[in-house]
Amino acid sequence: MRLDKYLKVSRLIKRRTVANDACDAGRVMVNGKVAKASCDVKVGDRIDIEFGNKAVSVEVTMIADTTKKEDAKEMFKYL
């Protein structure tokens, strides 16, 4: 699954366009490397996101094309 779509489906970032912009600005890293929005995300990957002065690190635990709001939390775990 594309990185920008995963960030939106998992609700780490609200909108896909915002996720795309964050990737283009170099604020999203996958497994320690700056990632483009088209980067493939797999189970077990580590995603680091910088939001201004705050940083979030998560590990991908599940991939799904669509999820309910309650189930989105199961797609990743915080590190």
Rosetta blueprint (number, residue, H / E / L):
1 M L
2 R E
3 L H
4 D H
5 K H
6 Y H
7 L H
8 K H
9 V H
10 S L
11 R L
12 L L
13 I L
14 K L
15 R L
16 R H
17 T H
18 V H
19 A H
20 N H
21 D H
22 A H
23 C H
24 D H
25 A L
26 G L
27 R L
28 V E
29 M E
30 V E
31 N L
32 G L
33 K E
34 V E
35 A L
36 K L
37 A L
38 S L
39 C L
40 D E
41 V L
42 K L
43 V L
44 G L
45 D L
46 R E
47 I E
48 D E
49 I E
50 E E
51 F E
52 G L
53 N L
54 K E
55 A E
56 V E
57 S E
58 V E
59 E E
60 V E
61 T L
62 M L
63 I L
64 A L
65 D L
66 T L
67 T L
68 K L
69 K L
70 E L
71 D L
72 A H
73 K H
74 E H
75 M H
76 F E
77 K E
78 Y E
79 L L
